[in-house]
Amino acid sequence: MGVIIKANISKTILQENTMADTAKANVQANRVAPEPPIVLDLGRKRRKQIKLLKKGTGKLMAEVQDCIQELKQAGTVTEQVRPVIVLVRERRRRLMFP
């Protein structure tokens, strides 16, 4: 009797595994390919402006929001959540004496 119970348990485990595999396959089939991120290149800016951008304030943050708003109005960006990558380089400091 003990052997038969083990066989039944292993069959149920196999059935659960195959159901889980088919569920994973269905989810992967229904999954839509993720949209690529939005990359904004703001060029060279001053150190203070970059610090304010990191805090989420300042002129650069307003510029990023304006760009995203324009993309939404143009229809290139859907309402789905997408990552935004902001590229900003720090402007070199000028030397006081040459």
C-alpha positions in Angstrom: 0.0 0.0 0.0 2.8 2.4 0.8 4.3 2.1 -2.7 1.0 2.9 -4.3 0.5 6.1 -2.3 4.0 7.3 -3.2 3.2 6.6 -6.9 0.0 8.6 -6.6 1.8 11.5 -4.9 4.4 11.6 -7.6 1.7 11.6 -10.3 0.0 14.6 -8.6 3.4 16.4 -8.3 4.1 15.7 -12.0 0.6 17.0 -12.9 1.1 20.2 -10.8 4.5 20.7 -12.4 3.1 20.4 -15.9 0.3 22.7 -15.0 2.7 25.3 -13.7 4.8 24.9 -16.8 1.8 25.5 -19.1 0.8 28.5 -17.0 4.3 30.0 -17.4 4.2 29.3 -21.1 0.8 31.1 -21.3 2.1 34.1 -19.4 5.2 34.3 -21.6 3.0 34.1 -24.7 0.7 36.9 -23.5 3.6 39.1 -22.4 4.2 42.0 -24.7 7.8 42.9 -25.5 8.9 45.8 -23.3 9.1 49.2 -24.9 12.6 50.6 -25.1 13.5 53.4 -22.6 13.4 57.1 -23.5 16.9 58.6 -23.6 17.3 62.3 -23.2 20.6 63.9 -23.9 20.8 67.4 -22.2 24.4 68.1 -23.1 26.9 69.9 -20.9 25.4 71.7 -17.9 26.8 73.4 -14.7 27.4 71.3 -11.6 24.6 73.1 -9.6 22.0 72.4 -12.3 23.0 68.7 -12.2 22.6 68.6 -8.4 19.2 70.2 -8.7 18.2 67.7 -11.3 19.2 64.8 -9.0 16.9 66.3 -6.4 14.1 66.5 -8.9 13.9 70.3 -9.1 15.4 73.1 -11.3 15.4 74.1 -14.9 16.7 70.7 -16.1 13.9 68.8 -14.5 11.4 71.2 -16.1 13.1 70.5 -19.4 12.8 66.8 -19.0 9.2 67.1 -18.1 8.6 69.3 -21.2 10.3 66.8 -23.4 8.1 63.9 -22.1 5.0 66.0 -22.5 5.9 66.8 -26.1 6.5 63.1 -26.8 3.1 62.2 -25.3 1.3 64.9 -27.4 3.1 63.7 -30.6 1.9 60.2 -29.9 5.4 58.6 -29.8 5.1 57.7 -26.2 2.1 55.8 -24.9 0.6 56.2 -21.4 2.4 53.1 -20.2 5.3 53.5 -17.8 8.7 53.5 -19.4 12.1 54.2 -18.0 13.6 57.6 -18.8 17.4 57.9 -19.0 18.8 61.4 -18.8 22.3 62.0 -20.0 24.0 65.1 -18.7 27.7 65.9 -18.7 29.3 68.3 -16.3 30.7 71.4 -17.9 34.4 71.9 -17.2 35.3 74.7 -14.8 37.1 77.7 -16.2 40.5 78.5 -14.7 40.8 82.0 -13.2 44.4 82.4 -14.5 45.6 81.0 -17.8 
